[in-house]
Amino acid sequence: MEFYNTVRKKVMYELKKGENNFIIFPFGEVGKMIEGIILQTGKQCHILRADNNKTDSTVISFDEMLSSKYQAYKILLAIFGEETHKELLIQLNNEKIDKNRIVDFCICQDDKEKTIYEDVDFWGRIDPRRGMLERCAREIYYRNVPGQCAEAGVFRGDFAKHINYWFPDRELYLIDTFEGFDDRDVEYDESNTLSKSPETAWEDTSELIVLGKMPNKQMCKLIKGWFPDSVRDLECTYAFVSLDMDLYQPILEGLRYFYPRLNHGGYIMVHDCCNDFYKGARKALDDFCKEEGISYVICSDVYGSGVLTK
Ligand SMILES: C[S@@+](CC[C@H](N)C(=O)[O-])C[C@H]1O[C@@H](n2cnc3c(N)ncnc32)[C@H](O)[C@@H]1O
């Protein structure tokens, strides 16, 4: 609860000062939490959501956030994690934004690691994607579902470390190029107007960064390379799989690869199904479900994860 209380105190401080125009940037799970805290106070406030990725029509872009009409708005920097925090501060500094306009909600890495594993139940409720992972894990153990775990689309391992935490005795296959998107996948999305991604997206990572975050490293297997080619030699069945590769082709191939290998009672979570920035995720899930004659549940997380079971 420590992080929540700190955030709440900061929000209350701004409200007491009479601030009532806020832009929450970026608008992820922490942003959603801050919005909830402000709304719960019942104070008349004008709240805008801003993000580098225009994830839906309620979210304004970074450039819009900087426009003169929003000069009077305080920017609530809503980020949980030191790496992204640094990047966003550089982005704001580059635009020479008045520092007094920024209210920074980040907490440092040490505190972060501590809160993640000590406050698991709390975080499960604040971040529905993590809450869903926890529930899936508990169900899998309760029903003795056999099989390993995998995440395809790992980036810096910030979701994978939670999978590794909840499944301490299962192998975790960490599947990524670890060099960002592949041109073949990007071209398909762009020519089908599913997403428009900068080609450099998700390059800033490495296997070392990822492994460094895993609480049960001995269970982790790094699979570097272009999916699905990278998994041709794997011989495994699965209990839990996270697909978070953003683009249509790898997600569709991910479903075609993992679903037949999913054990009865297992789960596949597909991230970004309600993220307008990456429309390929939902389309891949829909197309796959049509092929198989199955359906899915959408979670209440910001980007809407789709969940399949068998
Ligand atoms: C959104 S990031 C993953 C974020 C991560 N799951 C998290 O929650 O922190 C998407 C990742 O998918 C990877 N990716 C996309 N297409 C891929 C492909 N065809 N093969 C391997 N990795 C791919 C990218 O390299 C990138 O690291």
The ligand as a Gaussian input file, in Angstrom:
#p B3LYP/6-31G(d) Opt

LIG

0 1
 C        5.243000      -4.447000     -26.437000
 S        6.813000      -5.153000     -26.465000
 C        6.649000      -6.376000     -25.187000
 C        6.404000      -5.768000     -23.831000
 C        6.458000      -6.750000     -22.681000
 N        5.616000      -7.900000     -22.865000
 C        6.050000      -6.062000     -21.402000
 O        4.884000      -6.181000     -20.983000
 O        6.888000      -5.361000     -20.817000
 C        6.750000      -6.082000     -27.945000
 C        7.958000      -6.996000     -28.176000
 O        7.632000      -7.930000     -29.207000
 C        8.812000      -8.244000     -29.913000
 N        8.433000      -8.809000     -31.207000
 C        7.520000      -8.316000     -32.090000
 N        7.451000      -9.107000     -33.165000
 C        8.305000     -10.144000     -32.960000
 C        8.659000     -11.308000     -33.707000
 N        8.102000     -11.602000     -34.891000
 N        9.573000     -12.157000     -33.184000
 C       10.137000     -11.915000     -31.978000
 N        9.847000     -10.820000     -31.219000
 C        8.935000      -9.953000     -31.702000
 C        9.534000      -6.907000     -29.999000
 O       10.917000      -7.095000     -30.212000
 C        9.215000      -6.271000     -28.636000
 O       10.254000      -6.481000     -27.715000

